[in-house]
C-alpha cells in the first residue's frame, strides 16, 4: 500500500475509537492508532476496502485489524504459539454490514495459514456487541488472563479446530492412479483436478532433489505438469524452497474449513426433500448425467476422467430440481471415517442469490450425519469470498491452509499473493504489491 493508503487506514482506526468513546480525541493513544505505517512495518495489518459500482476495487477503507506476534511492539498478551488481535476498527458509516466479522474471520484464516493454532485478544467488559461476535466465532473467555492498565481488559482466546489429515482429504477424492515414491504419495489423473493430480510429500527423504525429479518424471509420463501440495505437517523442511528454486508457481492457496455435526445441523424447515420455492432434492449413490452436466458446466474439465474421480469414493450426490423439472444445483458428500467431505457445490447462474446453495449444503450435512459423520470439512480457495462467507455463516471455521505448487512452463491461475479481489479483507501483509 502507498503512504496515502496507510494514512487512510490510520485515520479510520482513530476515528472509530474516538466515535465509540473508547478514547478521547486528545489522548496520546490516538496518535498510535493513526500510525498505520508503523503497524504495517512491525505486524500484519488486514484492511477491508469497498468495491466501486463496477465491482472493482474502490479506495474507501471500511475497516482494519492488526495481528501481532509475541515479542512484537504491538503484542500485549500473546504467548509463544499465539497470535494477538489488536485495533479492530470499522468506519462508523460502514457498521452493521458484517465488516467486523469479515475482518476477524480473515485474521483467523491468516493465523491458521501461518501455522498458529491459538488467537487471543483483549476487550472491554462494556463491548457487548464485540463479545457476541467473538462468542459466535468460537472465542472463549479466559478470566485468569484479564489485565488492567488504565482500564480492565477481558481476555478471550480462540483455538483452531482439528483439521482432517491429508490422507483423509485424499481418500474423499482419490486420484485415478497412485504411485509411491520414497514414501510420497503421487496422485496421477492426467491433470484432471489438482486434488487428484498432486503429490502428498508427507515424510522426509534422503535425497530431496532426487525424489522431486523422480516425481516430475511420473507426471511427464502422465502428460501433466508436476503438482505438489505444500503446507501440510510432515512436508520436508526444504520442499517449498526447492520448488521455488525450480520455478514452481503457486497455483492455488486453499483453506480447509471444518465444523462439528450436531443437532443444529438440519435441513431447511419443511419437507426434508425440498428446499422451498418448489425446489426438491434428489439424492443418489452415483453421479448421473444430469448431476455431472451441471457440475462440469460450472467448472469445466474432461468428462469421463472427472466422472471417475468423483465416483472414486463412496458418496451421496444431491441434485436440486426446480419447479420446471430442470436441475439448478448439485453437491457431493463423501463420508470417510467420521468425516464428511463436501465438494462440487454448483448453482446455475439463473438460480443464484436465492439461498439454494446454502440450503443444499444443509441437506448434505444432515444426510451425512444420518450416515454416521460427526465432523465436516471442505476446501475453499482463499480468494473465493462468496463461498467463504456462506460457509462461515454455516459454522465452518478455518483449520488448515495449504498451497498447490505447479511445475513451470504451464498456464496456472495465480494464487493469493498475485490475484486479489477487494470486497473482503485479504490474508496478506500490507506492503506486498497486491493491495486488499
C-alpha positions in Angstrom: 0.0 0.0 0.0 1.1 3.6 -0.5 1.7 6.1 2.2 -1.6 7.7 1.4 -3.4 4.3 1.7 -1.8 3.7 5.1 -2.8 7.2 6.2 -6.4 6.4 5.4 -6.2 3.2 7.4 -4.8 5.0 10.4 -7.5 7.7 10.1 -10.3 5.2 10.1 -8.8 3.4 13.1 -8.5 6.5 15.2 -11.9 7.9 14.1 -13.7 4.6 15.0 -12.1 4.5 18.5 -13.0 8.1 19.2 -16.5 7.8 17.8 -17.1 4.7 20.1 -16.0 6.6 23.1 -13.1 4.2 23.7 -10.6 7.1 23.8 -10.7 10.9 24.0 -9.7 12.7 20.8 -6.7 14.3 22.5 -5.4 11.2 24.2 -1.9 10.0 23.4 -3.2 6.7 22.1 -4.9 8.3 19.2 -1.5 9.0 17.6 -0.6 5.4 17.9 -3.9 4.4 16.3 -3.3 6.8 13.5 0.2 5.4 12.7 -0.8 2.5 10.5 2.6 2.7 8.7 4.4 1.7 11.9 1.9 -1.2 12.4 2.4 -2.4 8.9 6.2 -2.4 9.4 6.1 -4.4 12.6 2.9 -6.5 12.4 0.3 -7.9 9.9 -2.4 -5.4 9.1 -5.6 -6.5 7.3 -7.8 -4.0 5.6 -11.4 -4.2 4.3 -11.8 -2.0 1.2 -15.1 -1.3 -0.6 -15.9 -2.1 -4.1 -17.0 0.5 -6.6 -20.2 0.5 -8.6 -18.5 -1.7 -11.3 -17.3 -4.3 -8.8 -13.7 -3.2 -9.0 -11.5 -2.2 -6.1 -12.5 1.1 -4.6 -10.3 3.3 -2.5 -12.5 3.7 0.6 -11.2 1.9 3.7 -14.1 0.2 5.6 -12.1 -1.3 8.5 -8.9 -2.8 9.7 -7.4 -5.3 12.2 -3.8 -6.0 13.3 -2.2 -9.3 14.0 0.8 -9.2 16.4 3.2 -12.0 17.3 4.7 -12.4 20.7 7.6 -10.0 21.4 6.5 -7.5 18.7 5.8 -3.9 19.7 2.0 -4.5 19.3 1.6 -7.7 21.3 0.3 -7.1 24.8 -0.7 -10.6 26.0 0.4 -13.1 23.3 2.4 -16.0 24.4 4.5 -18.4 22.4 2.4 -20.1 19.8 -0.3 -17.4 19.9 -1.3 -14.5 17.6 -2.9 -11.4 19.2 -5.6 -9.4 17.5 -5.3 -5.7 18.0 -7.0 -2.5 16.9 -10.2 -3.9 15.3 -11.9 -0.8 13.9 -14.7 -0.2 11.4 -15.7 3.1 9.9 -19.0 4.1 11.7 -20.5 4.7 8.3 -19.9 1.0 7.4 -21.3 -0.5 10.5 -24.0 -3.3 10.5 -22.8 -4.7 7.2 -20.6 -7.5 8.6 -17.3 -5.8 8.1 -16.1 -6.5 11.6 -16.9 -10.2 11.3 -15.2 -10.5 7.9 -12.1 -8.9 9.4 -11.9 -11.2 12.4 -12.5 -14.3 10.2 -9.8 -13.1 7.8 -7.5 -12.8 10.8 -8.2 -16.3 11.9 -7.6 -17.6 8.4 -4.3 -15.7 8.3 -3.2 -17.1 11.7 -4.0 -20.7 10.7 -2.3 -20.1 7.4 0.9 -19.2 9.2 0.7 -22.3 11.4 -0.6 -20.6 14.6 -3.3 -22.6 16.5 -4.3 -20.0 19.1 -5.5 -16.5 18.7 -6.0 -14.1 21.7 -7.5 -10.6 22.1 -8.4 -8.2 24.9 -11.7 -6.4 25.1 -13.6 -4.1 27.4 -16.4 -5.5 29.6 -18.8 -3.0 28.1 -18.2 -4.0 24.5 -21.2 -6.4 24.4 -21.6 -6.5 20.6 -18.0 -7.5 20.2 -18.4 -10.2 22.9 -21.3 -11.6 20.9 -19.3 -11.6 17.7 -16.3 -13.3 19.4 -18.5 -16.0 21.0 -20.2 -16.7 17.7 -16.8 -17.3 16.1 -15.7 -19.6 18.9 -13.7 -17.4 21.2 -13.8 -18.3 24.9 -13.2 -16.0 27.9 -10.0 -16.7 29.8 -10.6 -14.6 33.0 -7.3 -15.7 34.6 -5.5 -13.7 31.9 -7.6 -10.5 32.4 -5.3 -7.5 33.0 -5.5 -3.8 33.9 -3.7 -0.8 32.6 -5.9 2.3 32.6 -8.9 0.0 32.2 -9.6 -3.6 33.0 -9.3 -5.7 29.8 -11.0 -9.1 29.4 -9.1 -11.7 27.5 -10.7 -14.1 25.0 -9.0 -16.9 23.1 -9.7 -18.9 20.0 -8.4 -22.4 19.4 -8.1 -23.6 15.8 -10.2 -26.7 15.3 -8.5 -30.0 14.4 -8.4 -30.5 10.6 -8.7 -33.8 8.7 -5.5 -35.4 7.8 -4.2 -35.0 4.3 -4.8 -38.8 3.9 -8.4 -38.3 4.9 -8.8 -35.5 2.4 -7.3 -37.6 -0.3 -9.5 -40.6 0.5 -12.5 -38.5 -0.1 -11.2 -37.5 -3.6 -8.9 -40.3 -4.8 -6.7 -40.0 -7.8 -7.2 -42.3 -10.7 -3.8 -43.8 -10.0 -1.3 -43.6 -7.1 2.4 -44.3 -7.2 4.6 -44.2 -4.1 8.0 -42.6 -4.5 10.2 -42.7 -1.4 7.2 -42.7 0.8 5.5 -39.8 -1.0 2.0 -40.4 -2.5 2.0 -39.3 -6.1 -1.6 -38.8 -7.5 -1.8 -39.2 -11.2 -5.1 -38.3 -13.0 -3.9 -36.7 -16.2 -4.1 -33.2 -14.7 -7.8 -33.5 -14.0 -8.4 -31.6 -10.8 -5.4 -30.6 -8.7 -6.6 -32.7 -5.7 -6.4 -35.8 -7.8 -3.3 -34.8 -9.7 -0.9 -33.7 -6.9 1.7 -35.2 -4.7 1.4 -35.5 -0.9 5.0 -35.3 0.4 4.4 -36.2 4.0 7.8 -37.5 5.1 11.5 -36.6 4.9 13.6 -38.2 2.2 17.4 -38.8 1.9 17.7 -37.0 -1.4 15.1 -34.3 -1.7 16.1 -33.1 -5.2 16.3 -36.7 -6.5 12.9 -37.6 -5.2 11.3 -34.5 -6.7 13.0 -35.3 -10.0 11.5 -38.8 -10.0 8.1 -37.4 -9.2 8.4 -35.0 -12.1 9.2 -37.9 -14.4 6.0 -39.6 -13.4 3.9 -36.5 -14.2 5.7 -36.1 -17.5 4.7 -39.7 -18.5 1.2 -38.9 -17.3 1.0 -35.9 -19.7 0.5 -33.3 -16.9 2.6 -30.8 -15.0 4.0 -31.9 -11.7 2.0 -30.6 -8.8 2.9 -30.6 -5.1 0.7 -29.9 -2.2 2.7 -27.8 0.3 1.9 -26.7 3.8 1.0 -30.0 5.4 2.5 -31.4 8.6 5.2 -33.8 7.5 6.4 -31.9 4.5 10.2 -32.0 4.3 11.6 -28.7 5.6 13.3 -27.7 2.4 10.5 -28.7 0.0 9.0 -25.3 -0.6 12.4 -23.7 -1.0 13.4 -26.3 -3.5 10.2 -25.9 -5.6 10.7 -22.1 -5.5 14.3 -22.6 -6.8 12.9 -24.8 -9.6 10.5 -22.1 -10.7 7.3 -23.7 -9.4 4.3 -21.3 -9.3 1.7 -21.0 -6.6 -1.4 -22.1 -8.4 -3.9 -22.0 -5.6 -4.0 -21.2 -1.9 -6.6 -23.3 -0.2 -8.3 -23.1 3.2 -9.6 -26.2 4.9 -12.8 -25.3 6.8 -14.3 -27.6 9.4 -17.3 -27.8 11.7 -18.9 -30.4 14.0 -22.2 -32.0 13.1 -24.6 -31.7 16.0 -28.3 -31.3 16.5 -28.2 -27.9 14.9 -27.5 -29.5 11.5 -30.8 -30.0 9.9 -32.3 -29.2 6.5 -34.3 -26.1 5.9 -37.7 -26.0 7.5 -40.4 -28.0 5.8 -40.3 -31.3 3.8 -36.7 -32.6 4.1 -36.9 -33.5 0.4 -37.4 -29.9 -0.6 -35.5 -26.6 -0.4 -38.6 -24.3 -0.7 -39.8 -22.3 -3.6 -40.8 -25.5 -5.4 -37.3 -26.8 -5.4 -36.9 -30.5 -4.5 -33.8 -32.6 -3.8 -32.9 -35.9 -5.4 -30.1 -38.0 -3.8 -28.2 -40.9 -5.4 -25.2 -43.1 -4.7 -23.7 -42.4 -8.1 -23.3 -39.2 -10.2 -25.8 -39.4 -13.0 -25.5 -37.5 -16.3 -27.7 -34.6 -15.0 -25.5 -34.2 -11.9 -22.3 -34.4 -13.9 -23.5 -32.0 -16.6 -24.3 -29.3 -14.0 -21.1 -29.8 -12.1 -18.9 -29.7 -15.2 -20.9 -26.8 -16.6 -19.6 -24.7 -13.7 -16.0 -25.9 -13.5 -15.2 -27.5 -16.9 -12.9 -30.5 -17.3 -12.7 -33.8 -19.2 -15.9 -35.6 -18.7 -15.0 -39.3 -18.2 -11.9 -38.8 -16.0 -13.9 -36.3 -13.9 -16.7 -38.8 -13.5 -14.2 -41.5 -12.4 -12.7 -39.2 -9.9 -15.9 -38.0 -8.2 -17.2 -41.6 -8.2 -13.9 -42.9 -6.8 -15.1 -42.8 -3.2 -18.4 -43.7 -1.6 -20.5 -40.6 -1.6 -24.0 -39.1 -1.9 -24.8 -36.9 -4.9 -27.5 -34.4 -4.3 -29.3 -32.6 -7.1 -31.7 -29.7 -6.6 -34.6 -29.8 -9.1 -36.5 -26.6 -9.9 -40.3 -26.3 -10.3 -39.9 -26.7 -14.1 -38.1 -30.0 -13.7 -34.6 -28.8 -14.6 -31.6 -29.2 -12.3 -30.5 -26.0 -10.6 -27.8 -27.1 -8.2 -25.6 -30.1 -7.2 -23.4 -31.0 -4.3 -21.3 -34.1 -3.3 -20.9 -35.5 0.3 -18.3 -38.3 0.8 -18.1 -39.9 4.2 -14.6 -41.0 5.3 -14.5 -42.5 8.9 -16.4 -39.9 10.9 -15.7 -37.0 8.5 -17.9 -35.9 5.6 -16.2 -34.1 2.8 -18.4 -31.6 1.0 -17.4 -30.7 -2.6 -18.7 -29.9 -6.1 -21.3 -27.3 -5.0 -22.6 -25.6 -8.1 -25.6 -23.5 -8.6 -26.7 -22.5 -12.2 -26.4 -18.7 -12.7 -30.2 -18.1 -13.0 -30.8 -19.7 -9.6 -28.2 -17.9 -7.6 -28.8 -15.5 -4.7 -31.9 -17.5 -3.7 -30.3 -19.4 -0.9 -30.3 -22.7 -2.8 -26.6 -23.3 -2.3 -26.9 -22.8 1.5 -30.0 -25.0 1.7 -28.5 -27.8 -0.4 -25.4 -27.7 1.8 -27.5 -28.1 4.9 -29.3 -31.0 3.3 -25.9 -32.7 2.6 -24.7 -32.2 6.1 -27.9 -33.6 7.6 -27.7 -36.6 5.3 -24.1 -37.2 6.3 -24.9 -37.0 10.0 -27.6 -39.7 9.5 -24.9 -41.9 7.9 -22.5 -41.6 10.8 -20.5 -38.5 10.1 -19.7 -36.4 13.1 -17.5 -33.7 11.5 -17.5 -32.0 8.2 -14.8 -30.4 6.1 -14.4 -28.6 2.8 -11.7 -26.9 0.8 -12.1 -23.3 -0.5 -9.6 -21.3 -2.5 -8.6 -18.4 -0.4 -9.9 -15.8 -2.9 -13.4 -17.3 -3.1 -15.1 -14.6 -1.0 -18.8 -15.6 -1.6 -18.1 -19.3 -0.6 -16.1 -18.3 2.4 -18.9 -16.0 3.7 -21.6 -18.7 3.1 -19.6 -21.4 4.8 -18.7 -19.1 7.7 -22.4 -18.4 8.2 -23.0 -22.2 8.4 -20.5 -22.5 11.2 -17.4 -23.6 9.3 -14.1 -22.4 10.8 -10.6 -22.3 9.4 -8.5 -25.3 10.4 -5.6 -25.6 7.9 -4.2 -23.9 4.8 -2.1 -25.4 2.0 -1.0 -24.4 -1.4 -0.5 -26.2 -4.8 2.8 -25.6 -6.4 2.8 -26.3 -10.2 5.8 -27.0 -12.4 6.9 -24.1 -14.5 6.0 -23.7 -18.2 2.3 -24.2 -17.5 -0.7 -21.9 -17.6 -1.8 -21.7 -14.0 -4.1 -19.4 -12.1 -2.1 -17.2 -9.8 -2.6 -17.6 -6.0 -3.4 -15.3 -3.1 -0.3 -13.1 -3.4 -0.9 -12.1 -7.0 -4.6 -12.1 -7.6 -6.8 -10.2 -5.2 -10.4 -9.1 -5.0 -11.3 -6.3 -2.8 -14.7 -6.8 -1.4 -13.3 -8.6 1.7 -10.1 -8.3 3.7 -7.3 -10.4 2.4 -4.9 -12.6 4.4 -1.6 -11.0 3.4 0.8 -8.3 4.7 0.5 -4.7 3.8 3.5 -3.7 1.8 3.2 -6.5 -0.7 2.5 -5.5 -4.3 -1.2 -6.5 -4.0 -3.5 -4.3 -2.1 -6.6 -5.6 -0.5 
